[in-house]
C-alpha cells in the first residue's frame, strides 16, 4: 500500500504553536539529516494533529541515536535537555511544552509490569511497541512527507475506536488500562470489543498487582486531570479496577476542578466499609490524605448521628457535631451523596453558618479579658448566639464576652 502523502507537518505545528517551535523542529530535522537519521513526528502528536486538537507536547522518533542527535542540536541551540541514556531518549525543555525525542526501538517486557528491555530498530518497530493504534502513527519530517500507519490507526481514529495492538498489551504494561480510560473519555471514543475483553482478562488476573503503589497513584492522578473525569471514573468502576464493592454513587457529576475533591469523588463510588482499604492502595500526599481522612470522619459522624431538621431552635447540637469539619469536606459530601435526607440537613446547616460572621477575633477577645485557653469556648458561645439569633451585632458579642469573663472570673 502506498504511504499517504500529507503536507509539511512542521507548518502544521507553526500554525498552532508559532514560529519558535517550528524553527526548533527545522533545526532538529536539519541535524538528523546530516547524521543520516530519519526523523518522524509520532504518537499522540500525530493523533492530535489529525484531530486538530491543541498539542500538549511534541513526540519525535529518530531512526538512530536520539542522544547523539540532541547532543549535536545543543551545539547550535541554547536549549535545556534532559537525557535518559539507558533508554536512548531525551526531553528538550521549552517554555510551554516539551519535545520528547526517542530512538526508534523495539521493546520486550521480561515480565508483567516490568520496565521493558529495548533494542534499536526502525520506525515500524517503534510503532509496534506503542499502546493503542490511534497512538501508533508517524509522520515523516524528512521530505517526502508521508504518514506511516502500519497499525491502521487512522481508520480507528476516524471510527472513534480505542484498540490495543495485541492481546498481551495490558499484561505487559497494566498502566495502559488507565490510558484507555483517559482516551475513551477524552475523545468520547468506544473501546474495541477485543480490547475490552483483553482488559477485563488482565484485571481478573491481578495485573495491577505487578505495579507499584506510586505508579498506580500517578496513573490515577493523570486520569483526574482529564476534562471529562466523570466518564473516566465510570470506566474505572465498570472494569472493577480496584476489586472493591461499589456504593451506587457511580453517576456523580464531577464539575469541580479541585484535585482533593476528585479523590473524594472516586472514593465515594465505593462502599464506606472499604474506605480504609481504598486509601491503602495509593501513595497520597499530606493534603489529599488529610482531606480524605476528614471526609471519612464526616461519613462516620453522619452515619452514627442522624442529622435532624435544622432550625434556630436546635442548631447548636449540629454545630457542636460538625464544627471541626472543614467546609470543603462538607461540600464534597453534599456533591457525592445527592438526594439523601442527611444531605438536605447538611445543606441547611451550611446555609445557616454561611449567614453568620463573628466580628471579634482572638486578639479582640484577649483585649476584653479572655484567657487564651478559653478562646475556643468563647468563640463557640458567640457562634451559637449568632446562629440562634441571640447575638446580632458586635456590641452583642462584646456584652456576651464580658458576661462570660465576669462569670468565670478570668
TIMI-729503 format. One record per residue (C-alpha): x, y, z; residue in one letter. Coordinates in Angstrom, 3 decimals, padded with zeros to 6 digits, always signed. Example, Ala and Ser with C-alpha at 12.3 -4.5 7.8 and 13.67 -1.06 7.14 Angstrom:
% TIMI-729503
{{+012.300, -004.500, +007.800}, 'A'}
{{+013.670, -001.060, +007.140}, 'S'}
This chain:
% TIMI-729503
{{+000.000, +000.000, +000.000}, 'X'}
{{+001.356, +003.399, -000.964}, 'X'}
{{+002.079, +005.718, +002.001}, 'X'}
{{-000.415, +008.533, +002.481}, 'X'}
{{+001.161, +011.820, +001.458}, 'X'}
{{+000.410, +014.863, +003.576}, 'X'}
{{+001.584, +018.427, +003.927}, 'X'}
{{+004.656, +019.572, +005.821}, 'X'}
{{+003.943, +018.736, +009.492}, 'X'}
{{+006.280, +021.471, +010.670}, 'X'}
{{+003.983, +024.028, +009.076}, 'X'}
{{+001.025, +022.479, +010.921}, 'X'}
{{+002.933, +022.974, +014.157}, 'X'}
{{+003.892, +026.519, +013.129}, 'X'}
{{+000.183, +027.327, +012.726}, 'X'}
{{-000.644, +026.004, +016.184}, 'X'}
{{+002.423, +026.712, +018.337}, 'X'}
{{+004.159, +029.503, +016.483}, 'X'}
{{+007.428, +030.261, +014.730}, 'X'}
{{+009.720, +029.384, +017.665}, 'X'}
{{+008.686, +025.733, +017.828}, 'X'}
{{+008.579, +025.303, +014.066}, 'X'}
{{+012.143, +026.607, +013.693}, 'X'}
{{+013.307, +024.367, +016.535}, 'X'}
{{+011.926, +021.391, +014.611}, 'X'}
{{+013.591, +022.665, +011.432}, 'X'}
{{+016.964, +022.658, +013.208}, 'X'}
{{+016.374, +019.186, +014.704}, 'X'}
{{+015.406, +017.879, +011.260}, 'X'}
{{+018.442, +019.509, +009.617}, 'X'}
{{+020.750, +017.912, +012.208}, 'X'}
{{+019.091, +014.494, +011.850}, 'X'}
{{+019.514, +014.656, +008.062}, 'X'}
{{+023.229, +015.490, +008.410}, 'X'}
{{+023.612, +012.466, +010.687}, 'X'}
{{+021.788, +010.278, +008.195}, 'X'}
{{+018.847, +009.669, +010.545}, 'X'}
{{+015.214, +009.501, +009.562}, 'X'}
{{+013.018, +011.574, +011.858}, 'X'}
{{+009.282, +011.374, +012.474}, 'X'}
{{+006.583, +013.072, +014.495}, 'X'}
{{+004.890, +010.180, +016.300}, 'X'}
{{+002.271, +009.056, +018.773}, 'X'}
{{-000.150, +011.439, +020.424}, 'X'}
{{+001.242, +014.386, +018.456}, 'X'}
{{+000.130, +012.782, +015.169}, 'X'}
{{-003.218, +011.857, +016.664}, 'X'}
{{-003.880, +015.386, +017.888}, 'X'}
{{-002.723, +016.973, +014.624}, 'X'}
{{-005.193, +014.804, +012.700}, 'X'}
{{-007.975, +015.582, +015.203}, 'X'}
{{-006.983, +019.271, +015.133}, 'X'}
{{-006.650, +019.348, +018.908}, 'X'}
{{-004.278, +021.503, +020.940}, 'X'}
{{-000.850, +019.925, +021.350}, 'X'}
{{+000.362, +019.277, +024.889}, 'X'}
{{+003.818, +018.162, +023.759}, 'X'}
{{+005.708, +017.042, +020.658}, 'X'}
{{+006.875, +013.439, +020.281}, 'X'}
{{+009.703, +012.665, +017.862}, 'X'}
{{+011.186, +009.304, +016.874}, 'X'}
{{+014.582, +009.098, +015.171}, 'X'}
{{+015.964, +006.085, +013.306}, 'X'}
{{+019.302, +006.431, +015.007}, 'X'}
{{+020.741, +007.518, +018.335}, 'X'}
{{+018.498, +010.182, +019.941}, 'X'}
{{+021.226, +011.085, +022.449}, 'X'}
{{+023.708, +011.812, +019.652}, 'X'}
{{+021.065, +013.875, +017.879}, 'X'}
{{+020.272, +016.113, +020.869}, 'X'}
{{+023.979, +016.464, +021.635}, 'X'}
{{+024.508, +017.849, +018.138}, 'X'}
{{+021.412, +020.065, +018.379}, 'X'}
{{+022.701, +021.554, +021.638}, 'X'}
{{+025.825, +022.795, +019.818}, 'X'}
{{+023.743, +025.158, +017.694}, 'X'}
{{+020.812, +025.927, +020.000}, 'X'}
{{+020.710, +027.105, +023.607}, 'X'}
{{+018.160, +024.606, +024.909}, 'X'}
{{+017.696, +022.704, +028.161}, 'X'}
{{+017.964, +018.959, +027.524}, 'X'}
{{+017.373, +016.040, +029.897}, 'X'}
{{+018.936, +012.783, +028.722}, 'X'}
{{+017.825, +009.234, +029.608}, 'X'}
{{+020.779, +007.247, +028.331}, 'X'}
{{+019.504, +003.804, +029.371}, 'X'}
{{+016.537, +004.102, +027.000}, 'X'}
{{+018.339, +006.315, +024.415}, 'X'}
{{+015.739, +009.060, +024.815}, 'X'}
{{+015.823, +012.755, +025.683}, 'X'}
{{+013.498, +015.630, +026.505}, 'X'}
{{+014.062, +019.131, +025.177}, 'X'}
{{+012.593, +021.590, +027.685}, 'X'}
{{+010.958, +024.710, +026.302}, 'X'}
{{+008.803, +027.448, +027.723}, 'X'}
{{+005.343, +025.996, +027.032}, 'X'}
{{+005.728, +022.396, +026.002}, 'X'}
{{+008.333, +019.658, +025.940}, 'X'}
{{+009.763, +017.856, +022.928}, 'X'}
{{+010.421, +014.171, +023.605}, 'X'}
{{+012.996, +012.592, +021.297}, 'X'}
{{+013.282, +008.790, +021.281}, 'X'}
{{+015.454, +006.368, +019.388}, 'X'}
{{+013.188, +004.182, +017.260}, 'X'}
{{+013.235, +000.848, +019.046}, 'X'}
{{+011.555, -002.425, +019.787}, 'X'}
{{+010.628, -003.407, +023.340}, 'X'}
{{+010.336, -006.710, +025.174}, 'X'}
{{+008.733, -006.935, +028.615}, 'X'}
{{+010.597, -009.569, +030.714}, 'X'}
{{+007.534, -009.898, +032.961}, 'X'}
{{+004.230, -008.178, +033.666}, 'X'}
{{+004.516, -004.610, +034.909}, 'X'}
{{+008.314, -004.507, +034.498}, 'X'}
{{+010.149, -001.833, +032.564}, 'X'}
{{+010.872, -003.010, +029.015}, 'X'}
{{+014.150, -004.176, +027.554}, 'X'}
{{+014.870, -002.062, +024.480}, 'X'}
{{+016.669, -002.648, +021.189}, 'X'}
{{+017.223, -000.062, +018.463}, 'X'}
{{+015.009, -000.570, +015.411}, 'X'}
{{+013.192, +001.179, +012.588}, 'X'}
{{+010.031, +003.298, +012.650}, 'X'}
{{+007.790, +000.233, +012.205}, 'X'}
{{+009.378, -001.413, +015.281}, 'X'}
{{+008.801, +001.825, +017.153}, 'X'}
{{+005.112, +001.958, +016.265}, 'X'}
{{+004.512, -001.706, +017.173}, 'X'}
{{+005.637, -001.087, +020.763}, 'X'}
{{+003.011, +001.593, +021.399}, 'X'}
{{-000.138, +001.290, +023.450}, 'X'}
{{-003.064, +001.890, +021.045}, 'X'}
{{-003.455, +002.079, +017.291}, 'X'}
{{-004.519, +005.734, +017.471}, 'X'}
{{-001.106, +006.459, +019.018}, 'X'}
{{+000.816, +004.225, +016.588}, 'X'}
{{+001.128, +006.590, +013.628}, 'X'}
{{+004.086, +008.621, +012.442}, 'X'}
{{+004.620, +011.485, +010.012}, 'X'}
{{+007.973, +011.799, +008.277}, 'X'}
{{+009.502, +015.251, +008.617}, 'X'}
{{+012.262, +014.398, +006.185}, 'X'}
{{+010.937, +015.007, +002.690}, 'X'}
{{+008.862, +013.494, +001.178}, 'X'}
{{+006.325, +013.893, +003.993}, 'X'}
{{+004.103, +010.840, +004.464}, 'X'}
{{+002.001, +009.128, +007.091}, 'X'}
{{+003.314, +005.810, +008.412}, 'X'}
{{+000.296, +003.845, +009.599}, 'X'}
{{+001.200, +000.159, +009.684}, 'X'}
{{-001.256, -000.494, +012.559}, 'X'}
{{-004.263, +001.127, +010.826}, 'X'}
{{-004.582, +003.829, +013.450}, 'X'}
{{-006.099, +006.347, +011.024}, 'X'}
{{-009.111, +004.064, +010.474}, 'X'}
{{-009.641, +003.660, +014.227}, 'X'}
{{-009.278, +007.405, +014.684}, 'X'}
{{-011.931, +008.026, +012.034}, 'X'}
{{-014.202, +005.383, +013.597}, 'X'}
{{-013.709, +006.703, +017.147}, 'X'}
{{-012.265, +003.444, +018.476}, 'X'}
{{-009.620, +002.721, +021.123}, 'X'}
{{-007.820, -000.509, +020.201}, 'X'}
{{-004.692, -002.169, +021.592}, 'X'}
{{-002.066, -003.543, +019.230}, 'X'}
{{-002.045, -007.053, +020.755}, 'X'}
{{-003.865, -009.031, +023.445}, 'X'}
{{-000.922, -009.073, +025.899}, 'X'}
{{-000.743, -005.289, +025.935}, 'X'}
{{-002.328, -004.794, +029.374}, 'X'}
{{-000.373, -007.677, +030.865}, 'X'}
{{+002.907, -006.227, +029.591}, 'X'}
{{+002.059, -002.759, +030.882}, 'X'}
{{-001.001, -002.543, +033.184}, 'X'}
{{-000.845, +001.265, +033.215}, 'X'}
{{-002.277, +001.133, +029.695}, 'X'}
{{-005.637, +000.426, +031.341}, 'X'}
{{-005.721, +003.969, +032.694}, 'X'}
{{-004.631, +005.432, +029.385}, 'X'}
{{-007.503, +003.549, +027.733}, 'X'}
{{-009.954, +005.152, +030.184}, 'X'}
{{-008.433, +008.565, +029.537}, 'X'}
{{-008.540, +008.362, +025.751}, 'X'}
{{-012.040, +006.882, +025.650}, 'X'}
{{-013.377, +009.627, +027.916}, 'X'}
{{-011.319, +012.498, +026.435}, 'X'}
{{-012.318, +011.807, +022.835}, 'X'}
{{-015.673, +010.146, +023.554}, 'X'}
{{-014.405, +007.041, +021.734}, 'X'}
{{-015.671, +003.471, +022.036}, 'X'}
{{-013.441, +000.710, +023.359}, 'X'}
{{-012.905, -002.036, +020.784}, 'X'}
{{-014.586, -005.322, +021.781}, 'X'}
{{-011.398, -007.409, +021.779}, 'X'}
{{-009.602, -004.655, +023.671}, 'X'}
{{-012.413, -004.656, +026.251}, 'X'}
{{-012.094, -008.414, +026.685}, 'X'}
{{-008.288, -008.227, +026.961}, 'X'}
{{-008.545, -005.511, +029.613}, 'X'}
{{-011.110, -007.454, +031.653}, 'X'}
{{-008.951, -010.567, +031.442}, 'X'}
{{-005.789, -008.754, +032.555}, 'X'}
{{-007.594, -007.197, +035.530}, 'X'}
{{-009.080, -010.549, +036.568}, 'X'}
{{-005.549, -011.973, +036.559}, 'X'}
{{-004.432, -009.254, +039.014}, 'X'}
{{-002.194, -007.439, +036.516}, 'X'}
{{-002.275, -004.272, +038.635}, 'X'}
{{-000.595, -006.124, +041.492}, 'X'}
{{+002.596, -006.025, +039.416}, 'X'}
{{+002.937, -002.227, +039.523}, 'X'}
{{+003.992, -000.125, +042.495}, 'X'}
{{+001.650, +001.948, +044.613}, 'X'}
{{+003.423, +005.065, +043.331}, 'X'}
{{+002.842, +004.163, +039.649}, 'X'}
{{-000.815, +003.375, +040.350}, 'X'}
{{-001.234, +006.715, +042.107}, 'X'}
{{+000.439, +008.600, +039.256}, 'X'}
{{-001.847, +006.989, +036.659}, 'X'}
{{-004.951, +007.884, +038.665}, 'X'}
{{-003.663, +011.458, +039.054}, 'X'}
{{-003.365, +011.719, +035.269}, 'X'}
{{-006.925, +010.395, +034.983}, 'X'}
{{-008.137, +013.007, +037.481}, 'X'}
{{-006.751, +015.752, +035.231}, 'X'}
{{-008.954, +014.711, +032.312}, 'X'}
{{-011.658, +017.237, +031.323}, 'X'}
{{-014.342, +014.512, +031.381}, 'X'}
{{-013.119, +012.775, +034.512}, 'X'}
{{-016.609, +011.527, +035.436}, 'X'}
{{-016.606, +009.373, +032.275}, 'X'}
{{-013.173, +008.016, +033.169}, 'X'}
{{-014.478, +007.211, +036.663}, 'X'}
{{-017.322, +005.196, +035.208}, 'X'}
{{-014.835, +003.076, +033.255}, 'X'}
{{-012.858, +002.688, +036.473}, 'X'}
{{-015.939, +001.186, +038.126}, 'X'}
{{-017.153, -000.758, +035.081}, 'X'}
{{-013.842, -002.606, +034.772}, 'X'}
{{-013.693, -003.224, +038.551}, 'X'}
{{-010.128, -001.915, +038.644}, 'X'}
{{-009.716, -001.979, +042.430}, 'X'}
{{-011.860, -005.036, +043.126}, 'X'}
{{-013.811, -003.243, +045.868}, 'X'}
{{-017.606, -003.214, +046.404}, 'X'}
{{-019.248, -000.114, +044.965}, 'X'}
{{-021.652, +002.258, +046.687}, 'X'}
{{-024.104, +003.031, +043.903}, 'X'}
{{-022.762, +006.605, +043.563}, 'X'}
{{-021.193, +005.943, +040.148}, 'X'}
{{-023.303, +008.627, +038.439}, 'X'}
{{-021.862, +011.562, +040.365}, 'X'}
{{-021.441, +014.650, +038.188}, 'X'}
{{-017.922, +015.935, +038.791}, 'X'}
{{-017.748, +019.611, +037.946}, 'X'}
{{-015.121, +020.628, +040.497}, 'X'}
{{-011.548, +021.223, +039.407}, 'X'}
{{-010.166, +020.722, +042.915}, 'X'}
{{-007.917, +017.652, +042.973}, 'X'}
{{-008.758, +016.738, +046.562}, 'X'}
{{-012.458, +016.767, +045.705}, 'X'}
{{-011.852, +014.417, +042.766}, 'X'}
{{-010.098, +011.922, +045.023}, 'X'}
{{-013.079, +012.042, +047.374}, 'X'}
{{-015.497, +011.628, +044.454}, 'X'}
{{-013.640, +008.489, +043.369}, 'X'}
{{-013.558, +007.202, +046.947}, 'X'}
{{-017.299, +007.781, +047.384}, 'X'}
{{-018.048, +005.452, +044.488}, 'X'}
{{-017.034, +002.589, +046.773}, 'X'}
{{-018.713, +001.208, +049.863}, 'X'}
{{-017.910, +003.097, +053.072}, 'X'}
{{-016.802, -000.180, +054.640}, 'X'}
{{-013.761, -000.296, +052.335}, 'X'}
{{-012.639, +003.347, +052.513}, 'X'}
{{-009.563, +002.461, +054.551}, 'X'}
{{-008.637, -000.280, +052.090}, 'X'}
{{-009.046, +002.183, +049.215}, 'X'}
{{-006.629, +004.634, +050.826}, 'X'}
{{-004.060, +001.902, +051.473}, 'X'}
{{-003.803, +001.258, +047.711}, 'X'}
{{-002.436, +004.717, +046.916}, 'X'}
{{+000.506, +006.890, +047.849}, 'X'}
{{-001.207, +010.207, +048.578}, 'X'}
{{+000.371, +013.478, +049.660}, 'X'}
{{-000.457, +015.006, +053.024}, 'X'}
{{-003.086, +017.419, +051.705}, 'X'}
{{-005.074, +014.688, +049.964}, 'X'}
{{-004.619, +012.305, +052.883}, 'X'}
{{-005.928, +014.847, +055.392}, 'X'}
{{-008.977, +015.783, +053.322}, 'X'}
{{-009.880, +012.146, +052.690}, 'X'}
{{-009.478, +011.416, +056.408}, 'X'}
{{-011.789, +014.335, +057.256}, 'X'}
{{-014.300, +013.051, +054.712}, 'X'}
{{-014.229, +009.534, +056.182}, 'X'}
{{-014.708, +011.015, +059.663}, 'X'}
{{-017.709, +013.034, +058.422}, 'X'}
{{-019.267, +009.928, +056.860}, 'X'}
{{-018.880, +008.145, +060.188}, 'X'}
{{-020.366, +011.100, +062.106}, 'X'}
{{-023.418, +011.277, +059.877}, 'X'}
{{-023.853, +007.507, +059.927}, 'X'}
{{-023.855, +007.340, +063.732}, 'X'}
{{-025.630, +010.653, +064.411}, 'X'}
{{-028.629, +011.097, +062.140}, 'X'}
{{-028.882, +014.817, +061.445}, 'X'}
{{-032.187, +016.324, +062.463}, 'X'}
{{-034.020, +019.041, +060.592}, 'X'}
{{-032.009, +022.186, +061.329}, 'X'}
{{-033.551, +025.438, +062.518}, 'X'}
{{-032.629, +028.122, +065.040}, 'X'}
{{-034.097, +026.149, +067.943}, 'X'}
{{-031.817, +023.113, +067.631}, 'X'}
{{-028.842, +024.179, +065.539}, 'X'}
{{-026.444, +024.207, +068.499}, 'X'}
{{-026.350, +020.390, +068.656}, 'X'}
{{-025.482, +020.179, +064.948}, 'X'}
{{-022.887, +022.915, +065.359}, 'X'}
{{-021.014, +021.021, +068.077}, 'X'}
{{-021.200, +017.858, +065.982}, 'X'}
{{-019.800, +019.439, +062.826}, 'X'}
{{-017.711, +022.404, +063.922}, 'X'}
{{-014.393, +020.606, +063.339}, 'X'}
{{-015.329, +019.539, +059.804}, 'X'}
{{-013.701, +021.734, +057.115}, 'X'}
{{-016.209, +023.371, +054.796}, 'X'}
{{-014.704, +021.834, +051.591}, 'X'}
{{-015.282, +018.395, +053.104}, 'X'}
{{-018.954, +019.175, +053.712}, 'X'}
{{-019.234, +020.477, +050.138}, 'X'}
{{-017.718, +017.220, +048.884}, 'X'}
{{-020.150, +015.142, +050.952}, 'X'}
{{-023.116, +017.046, +049.532}, 'X'}
{{-021.864, +016.588, +045.966}, 'X'}
{{-021.159, +012.878, +046.441}, 'X'}
{{-024.446, +011.969, +048.148}, 'X'}
{{-027.202, +013.591, +046.080}, 'X'}
{{-030.830, +013.169, +047.091}, 'X'}
{{-030.101, +011.809, +050.573}, 'X'}
{{-032.094, +013.189, +053.513}, 'X'}
{{-028.956, +013.842, +055.562}, 'X'}
{{-027.570, +015.902, +052.692}, 'X'}
{{-030.552, +018.243, +052.838}, 'X'}
{{-029.984, +018.704, +056.563}, 'X'}
{{-026.290, +019.352, +055.983}, 'X'}
{{-027.086, +021.932, +053.313}, 'X'}
{{-029.460, +023.710, +055.717}, 'X'}
{{-026.725, +023.768, +058.338}, 'X'}
{{-024.207, +025.219, +055.865}, 'X'}
{{-026.767, +027.837, +054.822}, 'X'}
{{-027.170, +028.986, +058.433}, 'X'}
{{-023.427, +029.058, +059.132}, 'X'}
{{-022.747, +030.932, +055.876}, 'X'}
{{-025.001, +033.726, +057.119}, 'X'}
{{-023.020, +034.149, +060.333}, 'X'}
{{-019.979, +036.368, +060.694}, 'X'}
{{-018.277, +036.831, +064.057}, 'X'}
{{-016.747, +040.290, +064.320}, 'X'}
{{-014.414, +039.641, +067.247}, 'X'}
{{-011.189, +037.790, +066.549}, 'X'}
{{-008.910, +036.127, +069.143}, 'X'}
{{-006.981, +039.369, +069.694}, 'X'}
{{-010.248, +041.183, +070.353}, 'X'}
{{-011.262, +038.521, +072.880}, 'X'}
{{-007.935, +038.813, +074.708}, 'X'}
{{-008.348, +042.597, +074.848}, 'X'}
{{-011.715, +042.025, +076.537}, 'X'}
{{-010.066, +039.896, +079.211}, 'X'}
{{-010.446, +036.360, +077.817}, 'X'}
{{-007.601, +033.998, +078.729}, 'X'}
{{-006.111, +032.395, +075.645}, 'X'}
{{-007.061, +028.935, +076.961}, 'X'}
{{-010.734, +029.972, +076.868}, 'X'}
{{-010.778, +031.488, +073.364}, 'X'}
{{-012.263, +028.376, +071.730}, 'X'}
{{-015.059, +028.148, +074.298}, 'X'}
{{-015.935, +031.827, +073.887}, 'X'}
{{-015.962, +031.559, +070.086}, 'X'}
{{-018.414, +028.661, +070.435}, 'X'}
{{-020.675, +030.818, +072.598}, 'X'}
{{-020.575, +033.628, +070.043}, 'X'}
{{-021.312, +031.246, +067.154}, 'X'}
{{-024.247, +029.625, +068.943}, 'X'}
{{-025.580, +033.051, +069.896}, 'X'}
{{-025.347, +034.242, +066.304}, 'X'}
{{-026.865, +031.053, +064.879}, 'X'}
{{-029.831, +031.186, +067.235}, 'X'}
{{-030.381, +034.917, +066.680}, 'X'}
{{-029.474, +035.985, +070.212}, 'X'}
{{-026.363, +037.833, +069.051}, 'X'}
{{-026.787, +040.164, +066.098}, 'X'}
{{-024.017, +042.785, +066.341}, 'X'}
{{-020.502, +043.471, +067.565}, 'X'}
{{-021.986, +045.158, +070.608}, 'X'}
{{-023.932, +041.982, +071.427}, 'X'}
{{-020.720, +039.973, +071.049}, 'X'}
{{-018.824, +042.254, +073.444}, 'X'}
{{-021.622, +042.050, +076.042}, 'X'}
{{-021.603, +038.254, +075.831}, 'X'}
{{-017.823, +038.153, +076.241}, 'X'}
{{-017.849, +040.491, +079.230}, 'X'}
{{-020.569, +038.399, +080.836}, 'X'}
{{-018.512, +035.248, +080.273}, 'X'}
{{-015.377, +036.848, +081.754}, 'X'}
{{-017.276, +038.049, +084.858}, 'X'}
{{-018.990, +034.699, +085.408}, 'X'}
{{-015.780, +032.765, +085.087}, 'X'}
{{-013.636, +035.383, +086.857}, 'X'}
{{-010.938, +035.259, +084.176}, 'X'}
